[in-house]
Amino acid sequence: MPEDNPLEQRPSVGENLAEPDPQAKPEAQSAGSHESPRQQAEAPPPEQQDTMPNATTGPSGEPVRIVQNSERKRMNRRELLKLVPVVAVSAFAIPKFRQPLLDEGLRFSDWASGALFGRGRLAQTFSNSAVVPFERFPYNFYDVADPGVDLEHWTLKVEGLVQRPGQYRLDQIQALPKVVQNTRHVCVEGWDVIGNFGGARASDFLRFIGADTSARYLEVECWDGYYESIDMATMLHPQTLFCYEMYGKPLDRGHGAPLRLQMPTKLGYKQAKYLETVRVTNVLQGGMRGYWEDQGYSWYGGL
């Protein structure tokens, strides 16, 4: 017969067990146990398991909290969000990513501006005492201050989604109800000035020519080669003017004679001067979104 396994011997009834020697080394873990010695040592006593479900002790007896899986997921998301600005800044440092990121940012800005624009929300108007003297209103142009428009024979060409296309004289535009307003002109270069402007509401002119006001855009071409496109909601805004006067006098050549756009809800580069052609459309011409916009400026250009 094989020898009895001493680990399997059991004391008989009434047999006294010797007290364990405090200096003796612990016996090896039985082969049938599923817990490691470390797990056995770290398990809190039964009386503490209900009161300290998320805590145990470290090597020096300090409390250590056990992080649950759900908490770990929240922490991971939080740490990831903290890294987003770092990743974005790093992406801008890589040339091939820089321009696409800028383009997407401008597209989002234009979309958000259009979505938030309210046709009934008016730009601030000012008293006559707040208007700067005419000689202090800057002349600003992209190429030449005077493209040599023949003011005597000038007409505005109207095209696109309109019932009455053709050439329109200045006196036909001046026959529409006149609006005079003191509003702020804001230049993207960083300056602004309060001026006095007079003209016909763009909405009145668009109805006069039978424009499809459900169309998306108005394209503008100018005598000096400048070009622009404006969303229809802005063109129908009550403060958007086909402007032919400043300070109670006809526009001079430096300010866009004989006709310019005046839109206090837009930056200055959207307010085209020396108007030659306007076109109502749902599709912008390729490479003709706007002179500055085609060079990277915001298309919407709103304030």
Backbone hydrogen bonds in HBPLUS format (Angstrom, degrees):
<---DONOR---> <-ACCEPTOR-->    atom                        ^
c    i                          cat <-CA-CA->   ^        H-A-AA   ^      H-
h    n   atom  resd res      DA  || num        DHA   H-A  angle D-A-AA Bond
n    s   type  num  typ     dist DA aas  dist angle  dist       angle   num
A0008-GLU N   A0005-ASN O   2.94 MM   3  5.43 149.4  2.04 114.4 123.6     1
A0009-GLN N   A0006-PRO O   3.26 MM   3  5.24 159.9  2.31  99.5 105.6     2
A0015-GLU N   A0012-SER O   3.00 MM   3  5.49 161.9  2.03 135.3 136.2     3
A0024-ALA N   A0021-ASP O   3.01 MM   3  5.24 152.7  2.09 107.6 116.3     4
A0033-SER N   A0030-SER O   3.22 MM   3  5.76 172.6  2.23 118.7 121.0     5
A0040-GLN N   A0036-SER O   2.96 MM   4  6.27 157.4  2.01 153.9 160.8     6
A0041-ALA N   A0037-PRO O   2.87 MM   4  6.07 151.3  1.96 145.0 153.0     7
A0042-GLU N   A0038-ARG O   2.92 MM   4  6.09 148.8  2.01 146.0 153.9     8
A0043-ALA N   A0039-GLN O   3.14 MM   4  6.12 133.1  2.37 142.5 151.6     9
A0048-GLN N   A0045-PRO O   2.84 MM   3  5.47 152.6  1.92 121.2 129.8    10
A0049-GLN N   A0046-PRO O   3.29 MM   3  5.24 146.4  2.41  98.4 107.7    11
A0052-MET N   A0048-GLN O   2.86 MM   4  5.78 143.7  1.99 159.2 165.4    12
A0066-ILE N   A0054-ASN O   2.58 MM  12  4.94 159.0  1.62 133.9 141.7    13
A0056-THR N   A0064-VAL O   2.79 MM   8  5.14 142.0  1.93 139.4 152.1    14
A0064-VAL N   A0056-THR O   2.63 MM   8  5.14 156.8  1.68 146.4 146.6    15
A0058-GLY N   A0062-GLU O   2.67 MM   4  5.16 150.8  1.75 146.6 157.0    16
A0061-GLY N   A0058-GLY O   2.98 MM   3  5.11 163.5  2.01 113.8 116.8    17
A0072-ARG N   A0068-GLN O   2.99 MM   4  6.29 155.6  2.05 151.1 158.7    18
A0073-LYS N   A0069-ASN O   3.02 MM   4  6.30 150.9  2.10 150.7 157.2    19
A0074-ARG N   A0070-SER O   3.23 MM   4  6.53 156.1  2.29 142.1 147.8    20
A0075-MET N   A0071-GLU O   2.94 MM   4  6.22 158.9  1.99 153.3 159.2    21
A0076-ASN N   A0072-ARG O   2.94 MM   4  6.15 152.7  2.01 143.8 151.4    22
A0077-ARG N   A0073-LYS O   3.07 MM   4  6.37 157.2  2.12 150.1 154.9    23
A0078-ARG N   A0074-ARG O   3.00 MM   4  6.23 160.0  2.04 148.6 154.4    24
A0079-GLU N   A0075-MET O   2.88 MM   4  6.10 164.0  1.91 153.8 157.8    25
A0080-LEU N   A0076-ASN O   2.95 MM   4  6.11 148.9  2.04 141.6 150.6    26
A0081-LEU N   A0077-ARG O   2.94 MM   4  6.23 155.6  2.00 150.5 156.0    27
A0082-LYS N   A0078-ARG O   3.13 MM   4  6.44 148.5  2.23 144.7 153.0    28
A0083-LEU N   A0080-LEU O   2.99 MM   3  5.18 134.1  2.21  99.4 112.3    29
A0084-VAL N   A0081-LEU O   3.19 MM   3  5.27 147.1  2.31  99.9 109.1    30
A0087-VAL N   A0083-LEU O   2.90 MM   4  6.17 159.4  1.94 160.6 167.0    31
A0088-ALA N   A0084-VAL O   2.88 MM   4  6.13 161.0  1.92 157.5 163.0    32
A0089-VAL N   A0085-PRO O   2.92 MM   4  6.08 168.6  1.94 151.4 154.1    33
A0090-SER N   A0086-VAL O   2.94 MM   4  6.09 156.9  2.00 144.7 151.8    34
A0091-ALA N   A0087-VAL O   2.85 MM   4  6.08 148.8  1.95 145.5 154.2    35
A0092-PHE N   A0088-ALA O   3.08 MM   4  6.42 150.1  2.17 148.3 155.6    36
A0093-ALA N   A0090-SER O   3.06 MM   3  5.13 133.7  2.28  96.1 109.3    37
A0094-ILE N   A0091-ALA O   3.06 MM   3  5.34 155.8  2.12 106.9 114.6    38
A0097-PHE N   A0094-ILE O   2.97 MM   3  5.57 147.8  2.08 121.3 130.7    39
A0098-ARG N   A0094-ILE O   3.16 MM   4  6.20 137.3  2.35 150.4 161.8    40
A0098-ARG N   A0095-PRO O   3.26 MM   3  5.17 133.3  2.49  95.1 107.3    41
A0101-LEU N   A0097-PHE O   3.09 MM   4  6.17 157.4  2.14 152.2 158.6    42
A0102-LEU N   A0098-ARG O   2.98 MM   4  6.28 157.5  2.03 152.2 158.9    43
A0103-ASP N   A0099-GLN O   2.84 MM   4  6.06 163.0  1.87 158.2 162.7    44
A0104-GLU N   A0100-PRO O   2.96 MM   4  6.14 160.9  2.00 146.7 151.5    45
A0105-GLY N   A0101-LEU O   2.91 MM   4  6.09 152.6  1.98 144.5 152.7    46
A0106-LEU N   A0102-LEU O   2.94 MM   4  6.21 155.5  2.00 151.3 157.1    47
A0107-ARG N   A0103-ASP O   2.95 MM   4  6.20 159.3  1.99 149.5 155.5    48
A0108-PHE N   A0104-GLU O   2.94 MM   4  6.14 158.6  1.98 147.5 153.2    49
A0109-SER N   A0105-GLY O   2.93 MM   4  6.12 157.3  1.98 144.5 151.3    50
A0110-ASP N   A0106-LEU O   2.84 MM   4  6.07 161.5  1.87 153.6 157.9    51
A0111-TRP N   A0107-ARG O   2.93 MM   4  6.12 161.2  1.97 146.9 152.5    52
A0112-ALA N   A0108-PHE O   2.86 MM   4  6.05 167.2  1.87 154.8 158.1    53
A0113-SER N   A0109-SER O   2.88 MM   4  6.02 160.0  1.92 148.7 154.6    54
A0114-GLY N   A0110-ASP O   2.97 MM   4  6.14 162.5  2.00 149.5 153.9    55
A0115-ALA N   A0111-TRP O   2.93 MM   4  6.13 155.0  1.99 148.4 155.8    56
A0116-LEU N   A0112-ALA O   3.01 MM   4  6.16 145.6  2.14 145.8 154.0    57
A0117-PHE N   A0113-SER O   3.02 MM   4  6.01 121.9  2.37 139.3 153.3    58
A0121-ARG N   A0118-GLY O   3.01 MM   3  5.16 158.8  2.05 108.1 115.0    59
A0126-PHE N   A0182-ASN O   3.00 MM  56  5.34 144.5  2.13 137.2 145.8    60
A0130-ALA N   A0127-SER O   3.03 MM   3  5.51 151.6  2.12 111.4 119.6    61
A0131-VAL N   A0128-ASN O   3.23 MM   3  5.37 154.0  2.30 103.5 111.1    62
A0132-VAL N   A0194-ILE O   3.09 MM  62  6.01 164.1  2.11 154.6 155.7    63
A0136-ARG N   A0133-PRO O   2.89 MM   3  5.47 154.8  1.96 118.2 126.5    64
A0137-PHE N   A0134-PHE O   3.01 MM   3  5.35 165.4  2.04 114.1 118.7    65
A0156-LEU N   A0168-TYR O   2.77 MM  12  5.02 165.8  1.79 143.0 146.9    66
A0168-TYR N   A0156-LEU O   2.85 MM  12  5.02 153.6  1.92 132.4 141.2    67
A0157-LYS N   A0276-GLU O   2.97 MM 119  6.22 172.1  1.98 153.6 151.0    68
A0278-VAL N   A0157-LYS O   2.89 MM 121  6.33 158.4  1.94 167.6 173.9    69
A0158-VAL N   A0166-GLY O   2.74 MM   8  5.23 157.0  1.79 153.8 162.0    70
A0166-GLY N   A0158-VAL O   3.11 MM   8  5.23 161.9  2.14 133.7 137.5    71
A0159-GLU N   A0278-VAL O   2.95 MM 119  6.32 153.6  2.02 154.3 162.0    72
A0280-VAL N   A0159-GLU O   3.17 MM 121  6.55 157.8  2.23 140.6 137.5    73
A0162-VAL N   A0160-GLY O   2.84 MM   2  5.70 133.0  2.06 110.0  95.1    74
A0161-LEU N   A0280-VAL O   2.92 MM 119  5.15 161.9  1.95 128.3 133.0    75
A0212-ASP N   A0161-LEU O   2.91 MM  51  5.72 154.7  1.97 170.9 163.4    76
A0163-GLN N   A0210-GLY O   2.92 MM  47  4.71 141.6  2.07 106.6 118.6    77
A0164-ARG N   A0209-ILE O   3.01 MM  45  5.12 150.0  2.11 160.0 150.5    78
A0172-GLN N   A0169-ARG O   3.21 MM   3  5.42 137.0  2.40  99.9 111.1    79
A0173-ILE N   A0170-LEU O   3.07 MM   3  5.21 121.9  2.43  99.4 113.7    80
A0174-GLN N   A0170-LEU O   2.89 MM   4  6.18 156.5  1.95 153.1 160.8    81
A0175-ALA N   A0171-ASP O   3.09 MM   4  6.08 122.2  2.44 127.7 139.8    82
A0176-LEU N   A0173-ILE O   3.20 MM   3  5.70 159.7  2.25 111.0 116.8    83
A0179-VAL N   A0199-GLY O   2.79 MM  20  5.51 163.3  1.82 160.3 165.6    84
A0199-GLY N   A0179-VAL O   3.00 MM  20  5.51 148.4  2.10 145.6 155.6    85
A0181-GLN N   A0197-PHE O   2.92 MM  16  5.53 158.1  1.97 156.7 164.0    86
A0197-PHE N   A0181-GLN O   2.99 MM  16  5.53 166.9  2.01 152.5 156.6    87
A0183-THR N   A0195-GLY O   3.19 MM  12  5.87 131.2  2.44 151.4 161.8    88
A0195-GLY N   A0183-THR O   3.01 MM  12  5.87 160.2  2.05 166.7 160.3    89
A0185-HIS N   A0193-VAL O   2.76 MM   8  5.37 176.6  1.76 160.3 159.7    90
A0193-VAL N   A0185-HIS O   2.95 MM   8  5.37 150.5  2.04 144.2 153.7    91
A0268-GLY N   A0186-VAL O   2.74 MM  82  5.62 142.8  1.88 158.7 163.0    92
A0187-CYS N   A0191-TRP O   2.87 MM   4  5.48 168.6  1.89 169.0 172.4    93
A0190-GLY N   A0187-CYS O   3.09 MM   3  5.77 168.5  2.10 118.1 121.5    94
A0247-TYR N   A0196-ASN O   3.15 MM  51  5.13 149.6  2.24 117.0 126.2    95
A0198-GLY N   A0245-GLU O   3.04 MM  47  4.79 158.2  2.08 130.3 127.0    96
A0244-TYR N   A0198-GLY O   3.09 MM  46  6.31 146.9  2.20 145.0 154.0    97
A0245-GLU N   A0198-GLY O   3.07 MM  47  4.79 143.0  2.21 152.1 143.5    98
A0200-ALA N   A0242-PHE O   3.19 MM  42  5.32 146.1  2.31 141.6 135.7    99
A0242-PHE N   A0200-ALA O   2.80 MM  42  5.32 165.4  1.82 163.7 167.5   100
A0204-ASP N   A0201-ARG O   3.09 MM   3  5.27 122.6  2.44  99.2 112.8   101
A0205-PHE N   A0201-ARG O   3.17 MM   4  6.59 158.9  2.22 151.6 157.0   102
A0202-ALA N   A0240-THR O   2.90 MM  38  5.76 171.0  1.91 143.1 143.4   103
A0206-LEU N   A0202-ALA O   2.88 MM   4  6.10 162.4  1.91 155.0 159.9   104
A0207-ARG N   A0203-SER O   3.11 MM   4  6.28 153.0  2.19 142.6 149.1   105
A0208-PHE N   A0204-ASP O   2.93 MM   4  6.10 146.1  2.04 141.2 151.6   106
A0209-ILE N   A0205-PHE O   3.02 MM   4  6.35 146.2  2.13 151.9 159.0   107
A0211-ALA N   A0206-LEU O   2.83 MM   5  5.17 170.4  1.84 164.3 161.2   108
A0210-GLY N   A0207-ARG O   3.11 MM   3  4.89 152.7  2.19  96.5 104.7   109
A0215-ALA N   A0212-ASP O   3.02 MM   3  5.67 164.3  2.04 117.6 122.2   110
A0232-MET N   A0216-ARG O   2.83 MM  16  5.25 148.7  1.93 137.9 134.7   111
A0217-TYR N   A0281-THR O   2.94 MM  64  5.40 160.9  1.97 175.4 170.4   112
A0281-THR N   A0217-TYR O   3.11 MM  64  5.40 167.7  2.13 139.5 142.3   113
A0218-LEU N   A0230-ILE O   2.88 MM  12  5.31 146.1  2.00 149.6 160.0   114
A0230-ILE N   A0218-LEU O   2.92 MM  12  5.31 154.4  1.99 142.6 150.6   115
A0219-GLU N   A0279-ARG O   2.76 MM  60  4.96 167.9  1.77 152.5 153.3   116
A0279-ARG N   A0219-GLU O   2.85 MM  60  4.96 149.4  1.94 143.5 148.0   117
A0220-VAL N   A0228-GLU O   2.79 MM   8  5.06 163.9  1.81 151.7 148.3   118
A0228-GLU N   A0220-VAL O   2.93 MM   8  5.06 157.3  1.98 140.8 145.7   119
A0221-GLU N   A0277-THR O   2.91 MM  56  5.07 159.3  1.95 146.9 149.9   120
A0276-GLU N   A0221-GLU O   2.89 MM  55  5.68 154.9  1.95 156.3 151.8   121
A0277-THR N   A0221-GLU O   3.08 MM  56  5.07 161.9  2.11 138.6 139.8   122
A0222-CYS N   A0226-TYR O   2.94 MM   4  5.21 146.4  2.05 169.3 160.4   123
A0225-GLY N   A0222-CYS O   3.15 MM   3  5.47 163.0  2.18 115.6 117.1   124
A0223-TRP N   A0274-TYR O   2.89 MM  51  5.52 161.0  1.93 155.6 160.1   125
A0291-TYR N   A0227-TYR O   3.05 MM  64  5.62 151.7  2.13 156.2 147.4   126
A0234-THR N   A0231-ASP O   3.18 MM   3  5.63 126.6  2.48 107.2 118.7   127
A0235-MET N   A0231-ASP O   3.24 MM   4  6.62 154.5  2.31 145.7 153.3   128
A0236-LEU N   A0232-MET O   3.00 MM   4  6.25 139.4  2.17 149.1 159.2   129
A0237-HIS N   A0234-THR O   3.08 MM   3  5.03 157.0  2.13 101.6 108.8   130
A0240-THR N   A0237-HIS O   3.07 MM   3  5.53 169.1  2.08 121.5 124.8   131
A0241-LEU N   A0262-GLN O   2.90 MM  21  5.13 169.0  1.91 148.6 152.3   132
A0262-GLN N   A0241-LEU O   3.03 MM  21  5.13 151.0  2.12 145.8 147.5   133
A0243-CYS N   A0260-ARG O   2.76 MM  17  5.27 137.0  1.94 158.6 165.1   134
A0260-ARG N   A0243-CYS O   3.04 MM  17  5.27 157.6  2.10 146.7 153.8   135
A0251-LEU N   A0244-TYR O   3.06 MM   7  5.56 149.5  2.15 126.4 125.8   136
A0246-MET N   A0249-LYS O   2.87 MM   3  5.50 155.2  1.93 161.3 165.8   137
A0249-LYS N   A0246-MET O   3.10 MM   3  5.50 162.3  2.13 113.0 118.7   138
A0255-HIS N   A0252-ASP O   3.15 MM   3  5.58 141.7  2.31 108.4 118.4   139
A0257-ALA N   A0252-ASP O   3.18 MM   5  5.32 149.1  2.28 132.4 133.3   140
A0256-GLY N   A0253-ARG O   3.28 MM   3  5.37 168.4  2.30 106.8 108.8   141
A0274-TYR N   A0256-GLY O   3.21 MM  18  4.72 155.2  2.28 111.0 113.8   142
A0275-LEU N   A0259-LEU O   3.05 MM  16  5.73 172.7  2.06 156.2 156.8   143
A0261-LEU N   A0272-ALA O   2.86 MM  11  5.50 163.2  1.89 164.1 169.6   144
A0266-LYS N   A0263-MET O   3.05 MM   3  5.57 164.8  2.08 123.9 125.1   145
A0303-LEU N   A0265-THR O   3.01 MM  38  5.40 142.4  2.15 139.6 134.9   146
A0267-LEU N   A0301-GLY O   2.79 MM  34  5.47 155.1  1.85 160.8 165.5   147
A0270-LYS N   A0267-LEU O   3.14 MM   3  5.89 159.3  2.18 121.3 127.3   148
A0271-GLN N   A0268-GLY O   2.97 MM   3  5.37 155.9  2.03 114.2 121.8   149
A0272-ALA N   A0270-LYS O   3.13 MM   2  5.81 129.5  2.39 104.9  90.8   150
A0288-MET N   A0285-GLN O   3.09 MM   3  5.28 146.7  2.20 136.3 130.5   151
A0294-ASP N   A0290-GLY O   2.88 MM   4  5.79 155.7  1.94 147.6 150.6   152
A0295-GLN N   A0292-TRP O   2.93 MM   3  5.09 151.9  2.01 103.9 112.7   153
A0297-TYR N   A0292-TRP O   3.16 MM   5  5.60 166.0  2.18 133.4 130.5   154
A0296-GLY N   A0293-GLU O   3.01 MM   3  5.14 162.8  2.04 111.4 112.1   155
